[in-house]
Structures are given as C-alpha cells and as structure tokens.
Amino acid sequence: MPASMNTDILIVGAGPTGLYGAYCAGFRGLRTVVVDALPQAGGQIAALYPEKEIRDIAGIPGSRGRDVVAALKEQADAFGPQYLLGSQATALVHSPDGRPQVSLADGTVVDAGAVVLTAGIGTFTPRPLPAGEGFLGRGLSYFVPDPSAHDDQDVLVVGGGDSAVDWALALHPIARSVTLVHRRGGFRAHGPFTSAAPPSSPTPRSRPCSVTSCFARRTSACAARPSTAS
Ligand SMILES: Cc1cc2nc3c(=O)[nH]c(=O)nc-3n(C[C@H](O)[C@H](O)[C@H](O)COP(=O)(O)OP(=O)(O)OC[C@H]3O[C@@H](n4cnc5c(N)ncnc54)[C@H](O)[C@@H]3O)c2cc1C
C-alpha cells in the first residue's frame, strides 16, 4: 500500500527557488514538504558548480556555490520543512475535493493544499557529446563539481555559452592549459564573462571548431581532435 502524506504546501524542486519558497511558506506558518529527485538540496548549484564563486546575487559580492546553498537551506530550515530527497515527482492529479495530489516515484502520494513547481530545467541530464561516447569518467566530464580534479592538466572545454566560458575561466588558474573549442564564430556567453577572459588563456581557437573524435592518450585520459566546422 503506497504511503500518503498531507501538507499545506508541496514544493517540487529543492533548487535555490524551491529553498527560498520553503522559507517563504514557513514564514507564513504553512507546513511545507520539499521534494527533489537529487539526493541533496541546492539544484543546479549543488549538483553542477558547488565550488564556483557566484557574483551576481544582490547584496552578496561573491560567495561559493556551496555556501549559497548552505545559507538558503539555513534560512528555509528555520521553519522546519520536511525534505523528501532522492524522490522524483511523477504525476499531479486532483482529488474529488479539488486538492492537488502528487505521486512520487516510490509510490508515496502527497496531498497538498497547493503545489509549487520550482523544477528549474527538470531533472537535468547533460546533452551528450557524440564523439565522447565511451570516455565518460575517463577524461570526459559534463560538470565540474570539484575543480581540483583538473589540477595541472591540459583541459579542453567544449562549448561557447556561459557554462563553458565560466568553467574555462575557473580552471585557468589551476590547469596546465585550457583550450576553449566552440563550433560557432562568436561566443553565446554573457559579455562580461568573455571580456573578463585573461589575454593569455583560456585559448579561444581562431576559427569555429567542433570535436569530431576522442582518443585515448593514456589509459585514464581522453584527448579530443577538433576540426574546422563545415
Ligand atoms: C555551470 C552553471 C553556472 C551557473 N552560474 C550562475 C551564476 O553565476 N549566477 C546565476 O544567477 N545563475 C547561474 N546559473 C544558473 C542557475 O544555477 C539557475 O538559474 C538556478 O539554479 C535555477 O534555480 P531553480 O531553483 O529555479 O532550478 P534548479 O537549480 O534547476 O533546481 C530545480 C530542482 O528541481 C528538481 N526537479 C526537477 N524536476 C523534478 C521532479 N519531477 N521531481 C523532483 N525533483 C525535480 C531538480 O532535481 C533540481 O534539483 C548557472 C548554471 C550553470 C549550469
């Protein structure tokens, strides 16, 4: 028999939006349940860039991702929300009396006065690099949870958006070299990111390139062979 729960507010997604939502609900005296598919709270910040220095939060000139999450959680936890982590919300229906009910992957049904969806970009999975198939965890990674894993390495960052430029800049001081490969002529990354790039490195290639193949240089490494995009 599936478990059932009852709460005033169910928040789906324990990213920064959901955590602040939990604080707001608690502040108003509402019983709150926060559900997230990930095993920890913090959404993209905790999962993808906990070590990054975040600089665009009003009133906070700079703070590491993990510290931002800890602060959001401390703020929310003042009102004791219940966290259901590692639980994916799979369905939303309405009971005959009109109350929303959310089913979780483990069969639990949460009956709530209101459901707040703060699911961000969903249960995120990276867009795979086709040429990198078979190299995941062997030199190829899609996130940088721990920059020190790239200490003194030659790093190739593939992409031209905020994340790519952001990580290239973050790894530049610790990696042996950083090369940024982008298949378009210009970067999509926000202007200040690209203008903040130090002149020496990361090294933007002088023409649009895309990664067409990966090959093993050592047993534990993946090297990519970029070629000019057509
Ligand atoms: C590399 C990188 C760097 C970034 N840097 C910055 C920056 O410097 N400054 C800035 O302002 N923004 C930055 N961002 C963007 C920022 O992280 C997002 O805007 C922010 O995380 C959005 O918060 P959110 O709570 O709305 O969603 P998310 O952080 O995406 O959290 C949503 C949560 O919902 C959960 N979820 C989704 N669907 C379900 C489901 N069905 N059941 C259960 N749980 C579910 C997910 O697991 C996730 O934990 C960056 C993003 C990346 C990827």
The ligand as an SDF file (V2000), in Angstrom:
LIG
                    3D

 53 58  0  0  0  0  0  0  0  0999 V2000
   27.5090   25.9180  -14.7780 C   0  0  0  0  0  0  0  0  0  0  0  0
   26.4280   26.8850  -14.3660 C   0  0  0  0  0  0  0  0  0  0  0  0
   26.7890   28.0910  -13.7930 C   0  0  0  0  0  0  0  0  0  0  0  0
   25.7950   28.9940  -13.4110 C   0  0  0  0  0  0  0  0  0  0  0  0
   26.1710   30.1680  -12.8330 N   0  0  0  0  0  0  0  0  0  0  0  0
   25.2400   31.0510  -12.4250 C   0  0  0  0  0  0  0  0  0  0  0  0
   25.6160   32.2820  -11.8120 C   0  0  0  0  0  0  0  0  0  0  0  0
   26.7950   32.5780  -11.6210 O   0  0  0  0  0  0  0  0  0  0  0  0
   24.6340   33.1240  -11.4280 N   0  0  0  0  0  0  0  0  0  0  0  0
   23.3030   32.8360  -11.6300 C   0  0  0  0  0  0  0  0  0  0  0  0
   22.4480   33.6530  -11.2680 O   0  0  0  0  0  0  0  0  0  0  0  0
   22.9130   31.6740  -12.2060 N   0  0  0  0  0  0  0  0  0  0  0  0
   23.8440   30.7850  -12.6080 C   0  0  0  0  0  0  0  0  0  0  0  0
   23.4580   29.6140  -13.2060 N   0  0  0  0  0  0  0  0  0  0  0  0
   22.0200   29.3480  -13.3740 C   0  0  0  0  0  0  0  0  0  0  0  0
   21.3910   28.9300  -12.0350 C   0  0  0  0  0  0  0  0  0  0  0  0
   22.0670   27.8020  -11.4930 O   0  0  0  0  0  0  0  0  0  0  0  0
   19.9170   28.5830  -12.2470 C   0  0  0  0  0  0  0  0  0  0  0  0
   19.2660   29.7230  -12.7750 O   0  0  0  0  0  0  0  0  0  0  0  0
   19.2870   28.1860  -10.9180 C   0  0  0  0  0  0  0  0  0  0  0  0
   19.8690   27.0010  -10.4010 O   0  0  0  0  0  0  0  0  0  0  0  0
   17.7820   27.9710  -11.1030 C   0  0  0  0  0  0  0  0  0  0  0  0
   17.2730   27.6170   -9.8380 O   0  0  0  0  0  0  0  0  0  0  0  0
   15.9350   26.7840   -9.6960 P   0  0  0  0  0  0  0  0  0  0  0  0
   15.7570   26.5040   -8.2480 O   0  0  0  0  0  0  0  0  0  0  0  0
   14.8530   27.5050  -10.4140 O   0  0  0  0  0  0  0  0  0  0  0  0
   16.1680   25.4430  -10.5260 O   0  0  0  0  0  0  0  0  0  0  0  0
   17.2740   24.2920  -10.3950 P   0  0  0  0  0  0  0  0  0  0  0  0
   18.5170   24.7740   -9.7600 O   0  0  0  0  0  0  0  0  0  0  0  0
   17.3440   23.6940  -11.7610 O   0  0  0  0  0  0  0  0  0  0  0  0
   16.5990   23.2630   -9.3900 O   0  0  0  0  0  0  0  0  0  0  0  0
   15.4630   22.5340   -9.7710 C   0  0  0  0  0  0  0  0  0  0  0  0
   15.4170   21.2790   -8.9420 C   0  0  0  0  0  0  0  0  0  0  0  0
   14.1960   20.6060   -9.2520 O   0  0  0  0  0  0  0  0  0  0  0  0
   14.4490   19.2230   -9.2430 C   0  0  0  0  0  0  0  0  0  0  0  0
   13.4260   18.5590  -10.0420 N   0  0  0  0  0  0  0  0  0  0  0  0
   13.0940   18.8060  -11.3280 C   0  0  0  0  0  0  0  0  0  0  0  0
   12.0790   18.0140  -11.7140 N   0  0  0  0  0  0  0  0  0  0  0  0
   11.7740   17.2430  -10.6330 C   0  0  0  0  0  0  0  0  0  0  0  0
   10.8150   16.2190  -10.3960 C   0  0  0  0  0  0  0  0  0  0  0  0
    9.9440   15.8270  -11.3380 N   0  0  0  0  0  0  0  0  0  0  0  0
   10.7850   15.6370   -9.1720 N   0  0  0  0  0  0  0  0  0  0  0  0
   11.6470   16.0210   -8.1930 C   0  0  0  0  0  0  0  0  0  0  0  0
   12.5710   16.9840   -8.3670 N   0  0  0  0  0  0  0  0  0  0  0  0
   12.6300   17.5850   -9.5680 C   0  0  0  0  0  0  0  0  0  0  0  0
   15.8440   19.0810   -9.8470 C   0  0  0  0  0  0  0  0  0  0  0  0
   16.4470   17.8500   -9.4410 O   0  0  0  0  0  0  0  0  0  0  0  0
   16.5470   20.3000   -9.2440 C   0  0  0  0  0  0  0  0  0  0  0  0
   17.2430   19.9890   -8.0550 O   0  0  0  0  0  0  0  0  0  0  0  0
   24.4190   28.6890  -13.6140 C   0  0  0  0  0  0  0  0  0  0  0  0
   24.0570   27.4580  -14.1760 C   0  0  0  0  0  0  0  0  0  0  0  0
   25.0480   26.5610  -14.5510 C   0  0  0  0  0  0  0  0  0  0  0  0
   24.6430   25.2350  -15.1500 C   0  0  0  0  0  0  0  0  0  0  0  0
  1  2  1  0
  2  3  1  0
  2 52  2  0
  3  4  2  0
  4  5  1  0
  4 50  1  0
  5  6  2  0
  6  7  1  0
  6 13  1  0
  7  8  2  0
  7  9  1  0
  9 10  1  0
 10 11  2  0
 10 12  1  0
 12 13  2  0
 13 14  1  0
 14 15  1  0
 14 50  1  0
 15 16  1  0
 16 17  1  0
 16 18  1  0
 18 19  1  0
 18 20  1  0
 20 21  1  0
 20 22  1  0
 22 23  1  0
 23 24  1  0
 24 25  2  0
 24 26  1  0
 24 27  1  0
 27 28  1  0
 28 29  2  0
 28 30  1  0
 28 31  1  0
 31 32  1  0
 32 33  1  0
 33 34  1  0
 33 48  1  0
 34 35  1  0
 35 36  1  0
 35 46  1  0
 36 37  1  0
 36 45  1  0
 37 38  2  0
 38 39  1  0
 39 40  1  0
 39 45  2  0
 40 41  1  0
 40 42  2  0
 42 43  1  0
 43 44  2  0
 44 45  1  0
 46 47  1  0
 46 48  1  0
 48 49  1  0
 50 51  2  0
 51 52  1  0
 52 53  1  0
M  END
$$$$
